[in-house]
Amino acid sequence: MIRSELLAALAQDNPELRTEEVEQIVDIFFEEISQRLAEGGRVELRGFGAFSTREREARKGRNPRTGEAVDVPAKRVPYFKPGKEMRLRLNQD
């Protein structure tokens, strides 16, 4: 699902909201998650999962074109851990 499909689904489920209001809600939702992660926090959505960040250490990488060794700096990357209900839903037989 892409952002426009999400907006369309929310607009269809909530006909009392204008398109601009649905877009604003989605923008606020994602901005709050991004802001919390940027601050080093965690976002937990019960029944869905938890977003957090993980540290990646500096390492030596390779330029795929030239094969030359390059330094890759340490960084934080987003991480998602699905909740119990999500895992059960994904693994239904």
PyMOL Python script that loads the backbone (N, CA, C, O; Angstrom):
from pymol import cmd

cmd.read_pdbstr("""\
ATOM      1  N   MET A   1       0.854  -1.175   0.000  1.00  0.00           N
ATOM      2  CA  MET A   1       0.000   0.000   0.000  1.00  0.00           C
ATOM      3  C   MET A   1       0.894   1.230   0.000  1.00  0.00           C
ATOM      4  O   MET A   1       1.878   1.303   0.736  1.00  0.00           O
ATOM      5  N   ILE A   2       0.540   2.177  -0.823  1.00  0.00           N
ATOM      6  CA  ILE A   2       1.270   3.434  -0.867  1.00  0.00           C
ATOM      7  C   ILE A   2       0.429   4.520  -0.189  1.00  0.00           C
ATOM      8  O   ILE A   2      -0.752   4.326   0.100  1.00  0.00           O
ATOM      9  N   ARG A   3       1.064   5.660   0.053  1.00  0.00           N
ATOM     10  CA  ARG A   3       0.416   6.746   0.809  1.00  0.00           C
ATOM     11  C   ARG A   3      -0.932   7.148   0.215  1.00  0.00           C
ATOM     12  O   ARG A   3      -1.894   7.343   0.957  1.00  0.00           O
ATOM     13  N   SER A   4      -1.019   7.275  -1.106  1.00  0.00           N
ATOM     14  CA  SER A   4      -2.281   7.692  -1.741  1.00  0.00           C
ATOM     15  C   SER A   4      -3.382   6.660  -1.530  1.00  0.00           C
ATOM     16  O   SER A   4      -4.549   7.023  -1.385  1.00  0.00           O
ATOM     17  N   GLU A   5      -3.026   5.383  -1.512  1.00  0.00           N
ATOM     18  CA  GLU A   5      -4.020   4.332  -1.249  1.00  0.00           C
ATOM     19  C   GLU A   5      -4.496   4.403   0.198  1.00  0.00           C
ATOM     20  O   GLU A   5      -5.678   4.200   0.477  1.00  0.00           O
ATOM     21  N   LEU A   6      -3.583   4.690   1.111  1.00  0.00           N
ATOM     22  CA  LEU A   6      -3.955   4.859   2.513  1.00  0.00           C
ATOM     23  C   LEU A   6      -4.913   6.032   2.671  1.00  0.00           C
ATOM     24  O   LEU A   6      -5.926   5.923   3.363  1.00  0.00           O
ATOM     25  N   LEU A   7      -4.597   7.149   2.034  1.00  0.00           N
ATOM     26  CA  LEU A   7      -5.463   8.327   2.097  1.00  0.00           C
ATOM     27  C   LEU A   7      -6.848   8.021   1.526  1.00  0.00           C
ATOM     28  O   LEU A   7      -7.861   8.432   2.092  1.00  0.00           O
ATOM     29  N   ALA A   8      -6.889   7.305   0.415  1.00  0.00           N
ATOM     30  CA  ALA A   8      -8.173   6.958  -0.203  1.00  0.00           C
ATOM     31  C   ALA A   8      -8.996   6.045   0.700  1.00  0.00           C
ATOM     32  O   ALA A   8     -10.209   6.221   0.817  1.00  0.00           O
ATOM     33  N   ALA A   9      -8.350   5.071   1.340  1.00  0.00           N
ATOM     34  CA  ALA A   9      -9.061   4.155   2.236  1.00  0.00           C
ATOM     35  C   ALA A   9      -9.615   4.901   3.447  1.00  0.00           C
ATOM     36  O   ALA A   9     -10.754   4.670   3.854  1.00  0.00           O
ATOM     37  N   LEU A  10      -8.816   5.790   4.020  1.00  0.00           N
ATOM     38  CA  LEU A  10      -9.284   6.569   5.170  1.00  0.00           C
ATOM     39  C   LEU A  10     -10.422   7.509   4.782  1.00  0.00           C
ATOM     40  O   LEU A  10     -11.381   7.670   5.538  1.00  0.00           O
ATOM     41  N   ALA A  11     -10.321   8.125   3.619  1.00  0.00           N
ATOM     42  CA  ALA A  11     -11.375   9.023   3.156  1.00  0.00           C
ATOM     43  C   ALA A  11     -12.674   8.254   2.921  1.00  0.00           C
ATOM     44  O   ALA A  11     -13.758   8.755   3.221  1.00  0.00           O
ATOM     45  N   GLN A  12     -12.565   7.051   2.389  1.00  0.00           N
ATOM     46  CA  GLN A  12     -13.757   6.230   2.139  1.00  0.00           C
ATOM     47  C   GLN A  12     -14.412   5.794   3.446  1.00  0.00           C
ATOM     48  O   GLN A  12     -15.639   5.764   3.543  1.00  0.00           O
ATOM     49  N   ASP A  13     -13.609   5.456   4.445  1.00  0.00           N
ATOM     50  CA  ASP A  13     -14.139   5.027   5.741  1.00  0.00           C
ATOM     51  C   ASP A  13     -14.665   6.194   6.580  1.00  0.00           C
ATOM     52  O   ASP A  13     -15.429   5.987   7.522  1.00  0.00           O
ATOM     53  N   ASN A  14     -14.256   7.418   6.238  1.00  0.00           N
ATOM     54  CA  ASN A  14     -14.653   8.602   6.995  1.00  0.00           C
ATOM     55  C   ASN A  14     -15.174   9.685   6.048  1.00  0.00           C
ATOM     56  O   ASN A  14     -14.507  10.698   5.839  1.00  0.00           O
ATOM     57  N   PRO A  15     -16.358   9.478   5.476  1.00  0.00           N
ATOM     58  CA  PRO A  15     -16.869  10.440   4.485  1.00  0.00           C
ATOM     59  C   PRO A  15     -17.164  11.821   5.067  1.00  0.00           C
ATOM     60  O   PRO A  15     -17.305  12.787   4.318  1.00  0.00           O
ATOM     61  N   GLU A  16     -17.258  11.924   6.387  1.00  0.00           N
ATOM     62  CA  GLU A  16     -17.528  13.223   7.010  1.00  0.00           C
ATOM     63  C   GLU A  16     -16.298  14.136   7.014  1.00  0.00           C
ATOM     64  O   GLU A  16     -16.410  15.336   7.264  1.00  0.00           O
ATOM     65  N   LEU A  17     -15.120  13.558   6.733  1.00  0.00           N
ATOM     66  CA  LEU A  17     -13.885  14.340   6.695  1.00  0.00           C
ATOM     67  C   LEU A  17     -13.556  14.754   5.266  1.00  0.00           C
ATOM     68  O   LEU A  17     -13.733  13.980   4.324  1.00  0.00           O
ATOM     69  N   ARG A  18     -13.076  15.986   5.120  1.00  0.00           N
ATOM     70  CA  ARG A  18     -12.619  16.454   3.818  1.00  0.00           C
ATOM     71  C   ARG A  18     -11.272  15.794   3.503  1.00  0.00           C
ATOM     72  O   ARG A  18     -10.577  15.333   4.409  1.00  0.00           O
ATOM     73  N   THR A  19     -10.915  15.752   2.235  1.00  0.00           N
ATOM     74  CA  THR A  19      -9.652  15.152   1.803  1.00  0.00           C
ATOM     75  C   THR A  19      -8.464  15.813   2.486  1.00  0.00           C
ATOM     76  O   THR A  19      -7.512  15.138   2.881  1.00  0.00           O
ATOM     77  N   GLU A  20      -8.521  17.134   2.625  1.00  0.00           N
ATOM     78  CA  GLU A  20      -7.422  17.865   3.267  1.00  0.00           C
ATOM     79  C   GLU A  20      -7.273  17.454   4.736  1.00  0.00           C
ATOM     80  O   GLU A  20      -6.158  17.381   5.254  1.00  0.00           O
ATOM     81  N   GLU A  21      -8.396  17.186   5.398  1.00  0.00           N
ATOM     82  CA  GLU A  21      -8.347  16.772   6.803  1.00  0.00           C
ATOM     83  C   GLU A  21      -7.731  15.381   6.935  1.00  0.00           C
ATOM     84  O   GLU A  21      -6.949  15.133   7.853  1.00  0.00           O
ATOM     85  N   VAL A  22      -8.076  14.486   6.034  1.00  0.00           N
ATOM     86  CA  VAL A  22      -7.499  13.141   6.060  1.00  0.00           C
ATOM     87  C   VAL A  22      -5.986  13.227   5.836  1.00  0.00           C
ATOM     88  O   VAL A  22      -5.216  12.564   6.531  1.00  0.00           O
ATOM     89  N   GLU A  23      -5.565  14.039   4.874  1.00  0.00           N
ATOM     90  CA  GLU A  23      -4.136  14.217   4.617  1.00  0.00           C
ATOM     91  C   GLU A  23      -3.423  14.783   5.830  1.00  0.00           C
ATOM     92  O   GLU A  23      -2.318  14.355   6.164  1.00  0.00           O
ATOM     93  N   GLN A  24      -4.052  15.743   6.490  1.00  0.00           N
ATOM     94  CA  GLN A  24      -3.453  16.355   7.682  1.00  0.00           C
ATOM     95  C   GLN A  24      -3.294  15.330   8.801  1.00  0.00           C
ATOM     96  O   GLN A  24      -2.274  15.316   9.489  1.00  0.00           O
ATOM     97  N   ILE A  25      -4.288  14.480   8.983  1.00  0.00           N
ATOM     98  CA  ILE A  25      -4.218  13.442  10.012  1.00  0.00           C
ATOM     99  C   ILE A  25      -3.056  12.491   9.738  1.00  0.00           C
ATOM    100  O   ILE A  25      -2.280  12.177  10.640  1.00  0.00           O
ATOM    101  N   VAL A  26      -2.938  12.037   8.497  1.00  0.00           N
ATOM    102  CA  VAL A  26      -1.856  11.113   8.128  1.00  0.00           C
ATOM    103  C   VAL A  26      -0.501  11.791   8.295  1.00  0.00           C
ATOM    104  O   VAL A  26       0.437  11.183   8.810  1.00  0.00           O
ATOM    105  N   ASP A  27      -0.394  13.046   7.863  1.00  0.00           N
ATOM    106  CA  ASP A  27       0.864  13.783   8.015  1.00  0.00           C
ATOM    107  C   ASP A  27       1.266  13.913   9.479  1.00  0.00           C
ATOM    108  O   ASP A  27       2.430  13.710   9.827  1.00  0.00           O
ATOM    109  N   ILE A  28       0.313  14.248  10.331  1.00  0.00           N
ATOM    110  CA  ILE A  28       0.589  14.384  11.770  1.00  0.00           C
ATOM    111  C   ILE A  28       1.024  13.045  12.351  1.00  0.00           C
ATOM    112  O   ILE A  28       1.981  12.983  13.123  1.00  0.00           O
ATOM    113  N   PHE A  29       0.327  11.977  11.985  1.00  0.00           N
ATOM    114  CA  PHE A  29       0.636  10.635  12.490  1.00  0.00           C
ATOM    115  C   PHE A  29       2.087  10.262  12.173  1.00  0.00           C
ATOM    116  O   PHE A  29       2.839   9.865  13.063  1.00  0.00           O
ATOM    117  N   PHE A  30       2.472  10.392  10.907  1.00  0.00           N
ATOM    118  CA  PHE A  30       3.831  10.017  10.521  1.00  0.00           C
ATOM    119  C   PHE A  30       4.872  10.983  11.070  1.00  0.00           C
ATOM    120  O   PHE A  30       5.976  10.565  11.417  1.00  0.00           O
ATOM    121  N   GLU A  31       4.543  12.253  11.154  1.00  0.00           N
ATOM    122  CA  GLU A  31       5.483  13.233  11.701  1.00  0.00           C
ATOM    123  C   GLU A  31       5.764  12.949  13.176  1.00  0.00           C
ATOM    124  O   GLU A  31       6.906  13.049  13.624  1.00  0.00           O
ATOM    125  N   GLU A  32       4.724  12.595  13.928  1.00  0.00           N
ATOM    126  CA  GLU A  32       4.916  12.284  15.350  1.00  0.00           C
ATOM    127  C   GLU A  32       5.786  11.045  15.542  1.00  0.00           C
ATOM    128  O   GLU A  32       6.643  11.019  16.425  1.00  0.00           O
ATOM    129  N   ILE A  33       5.573  10.027  14.726  1.00  0.00           N
ATOM    130  CA  ILE A  33       6.407   8.825  14.811  1.00  0.00           C
ATOM    131  C   ILE A  33       7.850   9.187  14.474  1.00  0.00           C
ATOM    132  O   ILE A  33       8.773   8.803  15.192  1.00  0.00           O
ATOM    133  N   SER A  34       8.043   9.922  13.386  1.00  0.00           N
ATOM    134  CA  SER A  34       9.397  10.309  12.974  1.00  0.00           C
ATOM    135  C   SER A  34      10.092  11.149  14.043  1.00  0.00           C
ATOM    136  O   SER A  34      11.266  10.934  14.343  1.00  0.00           O
ATOM    137  N   GLN A  35       9.368  12.096  14.608  1.00  0.00           N
ATOM    138  CA  GLN A  35       9.940  12.970  15.631  1.00  0.00           C
ATOM    139  C   GLN A  35      10.368  12.179  16.857  1.00  0.00           C
ATOM    140  O   GLN A  35      11.456  12.391  17.391  1.00  0.00           O
ATOM    141  N   ARG A  36       9.512  11.269  17.300  1.00  0.00           N
ATOM    142  CA  ARG A  36       9.843  10.458  18.483  1.00  0.00           C
ATOM    143  C   ARG A  36      11.079   9.604  18.224  1.00  0.00           C
ATOM    144  O   ARG A  36      11.939   9.488  19.096  1.00  0.00           O
ATOM    145  N   LEU A  37      11.180   9.004  17.036  1.00  0.00           N
ATOM    146  CA  LEU A  37      12.342   8.182  16.710  1.00  0.00           C
ATOM    147  C   LEU A  37      13.599   9.035  16.612  1.00  0.00           C
ATOM    148  O   LEU A  37      14.670   8.606  17.042  1.00  0.00           O
ATOM    149  N   ALA A  38      13.485  10.235  16.052  1.00  0.00           N
ATOM    150  CA  ALA A  38      14.637  11.136  15.942  1.00  0.00           C
ATOM    151  C   ALA A  38      15.162  11.532  17.314  1.00  0.00           C
ATOM    152  O   ALA A  38      16.358  11.773  17.476  1.00  0.00           O
ATOM    153  N   GLU A  39      14.276  11.600  18.300  1.00  0.00           N
ATOM    154  CA  GLU A  39      14.665  11.930  19.667  1.00  0.00           C
ATOM    155  C   GLU A  39      15.230  10.722  20.406  1.00  0.00           C
ATOM    156  O   GLU A  39      15.640  10.834  21.561  1.00  0.00           O
ATOM    157  N   GLY A  40      15.253   9.565  19.742  1.00  0.00           N
ATOM    158  CA  GLY A  40      15.766   8.356  20.373  1.00  0.00           C
ATOM    159  C   GLY A  40      14.714   7.585  21.126  1.00  0.00           C
ATOM    160  O   GLY A  40      15.034   6.645  21.853  1.00  0.00           O
ATOM    161  N   GLY A  41      13.455   7.969  20.965  1.00  0.00           N
ATOM    162  CA  GLY A  41      12.361   7.306  21.671  1.00  0.00           C
ATOM    163  C   GLY A  41      11.839   6.095  20.932  1.00  0.00           C
ATOM    164  O   GLY A  41      12.445   5.604  19.980  1.00  0.00           O
ATOM    165  N   ARG A  42      10.704   5.634  21.396  1.00  0.00           N
ATOM    166  CA  ARG A  42      10.072   4.434  20.877  1.00  0.00           C
ATOM    167  C   ARG A  42       8.587   4.714  20.710  1.00  0.00           C
ATOM    168  O   ARG A  42       8.002   5.456  21.499  1.00  0.00           O
ATOM    169  N   VAL A  43       7.971   4.126  19.688  1.00  0.00           N
ATOM    170  CA  VAL A  43       6.537   4.291  19.449  1.00  0.00           C
ATOM    171  C   VAL A  43       5.915   2.907  19.428  1.00  0.00           C
ATOM    172  O   VAL A  43       6.275   2.070  18.600  1.00  0.00           O
ATOM    173  N   GLU A  44       4.978   2.666  20.344  1.00  0.00           N
ATOM    174  CA  GLU A  44       4.318   1.372  20.425  1.00  0.00           C
ATOM    175  C   GLU A  44       2.847   1.527  20.080  1.00  0.00           C
ATOM    176  O   GLU A  44       2.135   2.332  20.680  1.00  0.00           O
ATOM    177  N   LEU A  45       2.405   0.746  19.107  1.00  0.00           N
ATOM    178  CA  LEU A  45       0.998   0.722  18.705  1.00  0.00           C
ATOM    179  C   LEU A  45       0.467  -0.666  19.050  1.00  0.00           C
ATOM    180  O   LEU A  45       0.741  -1.635  18.342  1.00  0.00           O
ATOM    181  N   ARG A  46      -0.285  -0.757  20.130  1.00  0.00           N
ATOM    182  CA  ARG A  46      -0.767  -2.052  20.622  1.00  0.00           C
ATOM    183  C   ARG A  46      -1.505  -2.807  19.522  1.00  0.00           C
ATOM    184  O   ARG A  46      -2.339  -2.245  18.812  1.00  0.00           O
ATOM    185  N   GLY A  47      -1.181  -4.093  19.396  1.00  0.00           N
ATOM    186  CA  GLY A  47      -1.805  -4.935  18.396  1.00  0.00           C
ATOM    187  C   GLY A  47      -1.139  -4.840  17.033  1.00  0.00           C
ATOM    188  O   GLY A  47      -1.382  -5.682  16.168  1.00  0.00           O
ATOM    189  N   PHE A  48      -0.304  -3.832  16.829  1.00  0.00           N
ATOM    190  CA  PHE A  48       0.356  -3.658  15.537  1.00  0.00           C
ATOM    191  C   PHE A  48       1.849  -3.918  15.665  1.00  0.00           C
ATOM    192  O   PHE A  48       2.385  -4.817  15.017  1.00  0.00           O
ATOM    193  N   GLY A  49       2.522  -3.133  16.502  1.00  0.00           N
ATOM    194  CA  GLY A  49       3.956  -3.319  16.677  1.00  0.00           C
ATOM    195  C   GLY A  49       4.608  -2.110  17.293  1.00  0.00           C
ATOM    196  O   GLY A  49       3.939  -1.168  17.717  1.00  0.00           O
ATOM    197  N   ALA A  50       5.928  -2.149  17.337  1.00  0.00           N
ATOM    198  CA  ALA A  50       6.692  -1.070  17.957  1.00  0.00           C
ATOM    199  C   ALA A  50       7.795  -0.607  17.015  1.00  0.00           C
ATOM    200  O   ALA A  50       8.497  -1.416  16.409  1.00  0.00           O
ATOM    201  N   PHE A  51       7.934   0.715  16.905  1.00  0.00           N
ATOM    202  CA  PHE A  51       8.997   1.323  16.128  1.00  0.00           C
ATOM    203  C   PHE A  51      10.060   1.814  17.104  1.00  0.00           C
ATOM    204  O   PHE A  51       9.742   2.402  18.138  1.00  0.00           O
ATOM    205  N   SER A  52      11.312   1.571  16.771  1.00  0.00           N
ATOM    206  CA  SER A  52      12.421   2.068  17.580  1.00  0.00           C
ATOM    207  C   SER A  52      13.607   2.266  16.644  1.00  0.00           C
ATOM    208  O   SER A  52      13.486   2.088  15.432  1.00  0.00           O
ATOM    209  N   THR A  53      14.739   2.630  17.203  1.00  0.00           N
ATOM    210  CA  THR A  53      15.951   2.758  16.391  1.00  0.00           C
ATOM    211  C   THR A  53      17.010   1.824  16.947  1.00  0.00           C
ATOM    212  O   THR A  53      16.994   1.458  18.122  1.00  0.00           O
ATOM    213  N   ARG A  54      17.917   1.455  16.085  1.00  0.00           N
ATOM    214  CA  ARG A  54      19.052   0.629  16.480  1.00  0.00           C
ATOM    215  C   ARG A  54      20.321   1.303  15.992  1.00  0.00           C
ATOM    216  O   ARG A  54      20.335   1.993  14.973  1.00  0.00           O
ATOM    217  N   GLU A  55      21.379   1.084  16.747  1.00  0.00           N
ATOM    218  CA  GLU A  55      22.676   1.658  16.390  1.00  0.00           C
ATOM    219  C   GLU A  55      23.421   0.697  15.471  1.00  0.00           C
ATOM    220  O   GLU A  55      23.473  -0.508  15.719  1.00  0.00           O
ATOM    221  N   ARG A  56      23.993   1.245  14.412  1.00  0.00           N
ATOM    222  CA  ARG A  56      24.886   0.472  13.552  1.00  0.00           C
ATOM    223  C   ARG A  56      26.281   1.039  13.734  1.00  0.00           C
ATOM    224  O   ARG A  56      26.483   2.250  13.652  1.00  0.00           O
ATOM    225  N   GLU A  57      27.221   0.182  13.976  1.00  0.00           N
ATOM    226  CA  GLU A  57      28.595   0.632  14.199  1.00  0.00           C
ATOM    227  C   GLU A  57      29.264   0.984  12.878  1.00  0.00           C
ATOM    228  O   GLU A  57      28.850   0.532  11.810  1.00  0.00           O
ATOM    229  N   ALA A  58      30.310   1.803  12.976  1.00  0.00           N
ATOM    230  CA  ALA A  58      31.095   2.140  11.792  1.00  0.00           C
ATOM    231  C   ALA A  58      31.734   0.860  11.256  1.00  0.00           C
ATOM    232  O   ALA A  58      32.069  -0.049  12.016  1.00  0.00           O
ATOM    233  N   ARG A  59      31.897   0.808   9.932  1.00  0.00           N
ATOM    234  CA  ARG A  59      32.467  -0.400   9.334  1.00  0.00           C
ATOM    235  C   ARG A  59      33.154  -0.039   8.020  1.00  0.00           C
ATOM    236  O   ARG A  59      33.037   1.075   7.510  1.00  0.00           O
ATOM    237  N   LYS A  60      33.859  -1.007   7.505  1.00  0.00           N
ATOM    238  CA  LYS A  60      34.473  -0.867   6.179  1.00  0.00           C
ATOM    239  C   LYS A  60      33.503  -1.460   5.168  1.00  0.00           C
ATOM    240  O   LYS A  60      33.014  -2.577   5.337  1.00  0.00           O
ATOM    241  N   GLY A  61      33.230  -0.691   4.107  1.00  0.00           N
ATOM    242  CA  GLY A  61      32.375  -1.173   3.032  1.00  0.00           C
ATOM    243  C   GLY A  61      33.153  -1.187   1.733  1.00  0.00           C
ATOM    244  O   GLY A  61      34.341  -0.865   1.706  1.00  0.00           O
ATOM    245  N   ARG A  62      32.488  -1.558   0.668  1.00  0.00           N
ATOM    246  CA  ARG A  62      33.123  -1.585  -0.648  1.00  0.00           C
ATOM    247  C   ARG A  62      32.260  -0.832  -1.641  1.00  0.00           C
ATOM    248  O   ARG A  62      31.038  -0.986  -1.665  1.00  0.00           O
ATOM    249  N   ASN A  63      32.904  -0.021  -2.454  1.00  0.00           N
ATOM    250  CA  ASN A  63      32.222   0.641  -3.559  1.00  0.00           C
ATOM    251  C   ASN A  63      31.921  -0.435  -4.590  1.00  0.00           C
ATOM    252  O   ASN A  63      32.854  -1.055  -5.100  1.00  0.00           O
ATOM    253  N   PRO A  64      30.642  -0.686  -4.923  1.00  0.00           N
ATOM    254  CA  PRO A  64      30.316  -1.794  -5.829  1.00  0.00           C
ATOM    255  C   PRO A  64      30.862  -1.596  -7.256  1.00  0.00           C
ATOM    256  O   PRO A  64      31.095  -2.575  -7.966  1.00  0.00           O
ATOM    257  N   ARG A  65      31.064  -0.361  -7.672  1.00  0.00           N
ATOM    258  CA  ARG A  65      31.596  -0.112  -9.021  1.00  0.00           C
ATOM    259  C   ARG A  65      33.085  -0.392  -9.117  1.00  0.00           C
ATOM    260  O   ARG A  65      33.556  -1.050 -10.045  1.00  0.00           O
ATOM    261  N   THR A  66      33.817   0.126  -8.131  1.00  0.00           N
ATOM    262  CA  THR A  66      35.283   0.045  -8.228  1.00  0.00           C
ATOM    263  C   THR A  66      35.883  -1.029  -7.328  1.00  0.00           C
ATOM    264  O   THR A  66      37.030  -1.430  -7.527  1.00  0.00           O
ATOM    265  N   GLY A  67      35.124  -1.499  -6.344  1.00  0.00           N
ATOM    266  CA  GLY A  67      35.674  -2.468  -5.404  1.00  0.00           C
ATOM    267  C   GLY A  67      36.545  -1.823  -4.352  1.00  0.00           C
ATOM    268  O   GLY A  67      37.112  -2.514  -3.506  1.00  0.00           O
ATOM    269  N   GLU A  68      36.662  -0.492  -4.394  1.00  0.00           N
ATOM    270  CA  GLU A  68      37.501   0.244  -3.460  1.00  0.00           C
ATOM    271  C   GLU A  68      36.881   0.219  -2.059  1.00  0.00           C
ATOM    272  O   GLU A  68      35.663   0.329  -1.922  1.00  0.00           O
ATOM    273  N   ALA A  69      37.705   0.075  -1.025  1.00  0.00           N
ATOM    274  CA  ALA A  69      37.234   0.092   0.358  1.00  0.00           C
ATOM    275  C   ALA A  69      36.845   1.511   0.747  1.00  0.00           C
ATOM    276  O   ALA A  69      37.559   2.465   0.437  1.00  0.00           O
ATOM    277  N   VAL A  70      35.716   1.647   1.423  1.00  0.00           N
ATOM    278  CA  VAL A  70      35.258   2.952   1.901  1.00  0.00           C
ATOM    279  C   VAL A  70      34.831   2.817   3.353  1.00  0.00           C
ATOM    280  O   VAL A  70      34.398   1.751   3.792  1.00  0.00           O
ATOM    281  N   ASP A  71      34.958   3.916   4.094  1.00  0.00           N
ATOM    282  CA  ASP A  71      34.516   3.930   5.483  1.00  0.00           C
ATOM    283  C   ASP A  71      33.031   4.264   5.521  1.00  0.00           C
ATOM    284  O   ASP A  71      32.589   5.249   4.929  1.00  0.00           O
ATOM    285  N   VAL A  72      32.269   3.436   6.220  1.00  0.00           N
ATOM    286  CA  VAL A  72      30.841   3.690   6.421  1.00  0.00           C
ATOM    287  C   VAL A  72      30.688   4.130   7.875  1.00  0.00           C
ATOM    288  O   VAL A  72      31.002   3.365   8.786  1.00  0.00           O
ATOM    289  N   PRO A  73      30.206   5.363   8.104  1.00  0.00           N
ATOM    290  CA  PRO A  73      30.132   5.870   9.479  1.00  0.00           C
ATOM    291  C   PRO A  73      29.044   5.161  10.303  1.00  0.00           C
ATOM    292  O   PRO A  73      28.137   4.535   9.755  1.00  0.00           O
ATOM    293  N   ALA A  74      29.161   5.277  11.622  1.00  0.00           N
ATOM    294  CA  ALA A  74      28.137   4.755  12.522  1.00  0.00           C
ATOM    295  C   ALA A  74      26.852   5.547  12.303  1.00  0.00           C
ATOM    296  O   ALA A  74      26.891   6.731  11.965  1.00  0.00           O
ATOM    297  N   LYS A  75      25.719   4.886  12.498  1.00  0.00           N
ATOM    298  CA  LYS A  75      24.438   5.571  12.314  1.00  0.00           C
ATOM    299  C   LYS A  75      23.330   4.848  13.055  1.00  0.00           C
ATOM    300  O   LYS A  75      23.467   3.700  13.475  1.00  0.00           O
ATOM    301  N   ARG A  76      22.224   5.569  13.197  1.00  0.00           N
ATOM    302  CA  ARG A  76      21.015   4.965  13.763  1.00  0.00           C
ATOM    303  C   ARG A  76      20.072   4.646  12.613  1.00  0.00           C
ATOM    304  O   ARG A  76      19.946   5.427  11.670  1.00  0.00           O
ATOM    305  N   VAL A  77      19.412   3.496  12.694  1.00  0.00           N
ATOM    306  CA  VAL A  77      18.473   3.097  11.660  1.00  0.00           C
ATOM    307  C   VAL A  77      17.137   2.732  12.315  1.00  0.00           C
ATOM    308  O   VAL A  77      17.116   2.251  13.448  1.00  0.00           O
ATOM    309  N   PRO A  78      16.018   2.957  11.606  1.00  0.00           N
ATOM    310  CA  PRO A  78      14.720   2.592  12.171  1.00  0.00           C
ATOM    311  C   PRO A  78      14.561   1.079  12.216  1.00  0.00           C
ATOM    312  O   PRO A  78      15.105   0.353  11.384  1.00  0.00           O
ATOM    313  N   TYR A  79      13.806   0.625  13.199  1.00  0.00           N
ATOM    314  CA  TYR A  79      13.554  -0.802  13.402  1.00  0.00           C
ATOM    315  C   TYR A  79      12.090  -0.979  13.760  1.00  0.00           C
ATOM    316  O   TYR A  79      11.541  -0.193  14.533  1.00  0.00           O
ATOM    317  N   PHE A  80      11.452  -1.999  13.210  1.00  0.00           N
ATOM    318  CA  PHE A  80      10.052  -2.304  13.518  1.00  0.00           C
ATOM    319  C   PHE A  80       9.952  -3.724  14.031  1.00  0.00           C
ATOM    320  O   PHE A  80      10.465  -4.656  13.412  1.00  0.00           O
ATOM    321  N   LYS A  81       9.291  -3.884  15.165  1.00  0.00           N
ATOM    322  CA  LYS A  81       9.052  -5.213  15.722  1.00  0.00           C
ATOM    323  C   LYS A  81       7.542  -5.415  15.747  1.00  0.00           C
ATOM    324  O   LYS A  81       6.844  -4.700  16.467  1.00  0.00           O
ATOM    325  N   PRO A  82       7.018  -6.374  14.977  1.00  0.00           N
ATOM    326  CA  PRO A  82       5.571  -6.585  14.957  1.00  0.00           C
ATOM    327  C   PRO A  82       5.070  -7.087  16.310  1.00  0.00           C
ATOM    328  O   PRO A  82       5.778  -7.795  17.027  1.00  0.00           O
ATOM    329  N   GLY A  83       3.836  -6.707  16.645  1.00  0.00           N
ATOM    330  CA  GLY A  83       3.208  -7.148  17.875  1.00  0.00           C
ATOM    331  C   GLY A  83       2.670  -8.569  17.748  1.00  0.00           C
ATOM    332  O   GLY A  83       2.658  -9.141  16.658  1.00  0.00           O
ATOM    333  N   LYS A  84       2.235  -9.124  18.847  1.00  0.00           N
ATOM    334  CA  LYS A  84       1.760 -10.503  18.877  1.00  0.00           C
ATOM    335  C   LYS A  84       0.586 -10.711  17.926  1.00  0.00           C
ATOM    336  O   LYS A  84       0.568 -11.678  17.164  1.00  0.00           O
ATOM    337  N   GLU A  85      -0.409  -9.796  17.966  1.00  0.00           N
ATOM    338  CA  GLU A  85      -1.571  -9.957  17.087  1.00  0.00           C
ATOM    339  C   GLU A  85      -1.175  -9.887  15.618  1.00  0.00           C
ATOM    340  O   GLU A  85      -1.723 -10.615  14.791  1.00  0.00           O
ATOM    341  N   MET A  86      -0.224  -9.014  15.289  1.00  0.00           N
ATOM    342  CA  MET A  86       0.240  -8.900  13.910  1.00  0.00           C
ATOM    343  C   MET A  86       0.915 -10.195  13.468  1.00  0.00           C
ATOM    344  O   MET A  86       0.660 -10.686  12.368  1.00  0.00           O
ATOM    345  N   ARG A  87       1.771 -10.744  14.319  1.00  0.00           N
ATOM    346  CA  ARG A  87       2.456 -11.999  13.972  1.00  0.00           C
ATOM    347  C   ARG A  87       1.441 -13.121  13.771  1.00  0.00           C
ATOM    348  O   ARG A  87       1.556 -13.902  12.826  1.00  0.00           O
ATOM    349  N   LEU A  88       0.448 -13.202  14.655  1.00  0.00           N
ATOM    350  CA  LEU A  88      -0.571 -14.254  14.510  1.00  0.00           C
ATOM    351  C   LEU A  88      -1.361 -14.071  13.219  1.00  0.00           C
ATOM    352  O   LEU A  88      -1.649 -15.045  12.524  1.00  0.00           O
ATOM    353  N   ARG A  89      -1.708 -12.845  12.900  1.00  0.00           N
ATOM    354  CA  ARG A  89      -2.484 -12.567  11.685  1.00  0.00           C
ATOM    355  C   ARG A  89      -1.686 -12.918  10.421  1.00  0.00           C
ATOM    356  O   ARG A  89      -2.243 -13.436   9.453  1.00  0.00           O
ATOM    357  N   LEU A  90      -0.399 -12.637  10.440  1.00  0.00           N
ATOM    358  CA  LEU A  90       0.461 -12.942   9.286  1.00  0.00           C
ATOM    359  C   LEU A  90       0.679 -14.432   9.098  1.00  0.00           C
ATOM    360  O   LEU A  90       0.943 -14.883   7.984  1.00  0.00           O
ATOM    361  N   ASN A  91       0.572 -15.200  10.172  1.00  0.00           N
ATOM    362  CA  ASN A  91       0.878 -16.619  10.108  1.00  0.00           C
ATOM    363  C   ASN A  91      -0.335 -17.517  10.238  1.00  0.00           C
ATOM    364  O   ASN A  91      -0.206 -18.676  10.632  1.00  0.00           O
ATOM    365  N   GLN A  92      -1.516 -16.998   9.914  1.00  0.00           N
ATOM    366  CA  GLN A  92      -2.727 -17.835   9.921  1.00  0.00           C
ATOM    367  C   GLN A  92      -2.649 -18.847   8.796  1.00  0.00           C
ATOM    368  O   GLN A  92      -2.151 -18.551   7.709  1.00  0.00           O
ATOM    369  N   ASP A  93      -3.136 -20.022   9.061  1.00  0.00           N
ATOM    370  CA  ASP A  93      -3.142 -21.074   8.008  1.00  0.00           C
ATOM    371  C   ASP A  93      -4.481 -21.189   7.362  1.00  0.00           C
ATOM    372  O   ASP A  93      -4.666 -22.012   6.466  1.00  0.00           O
TER     373      ASP A  93
END
""", "prot")
cmd.dss("prot")
cmd.show_as("cartoon", "prot")
cmd.util.cbc("prot")
cmd.orient("prot")
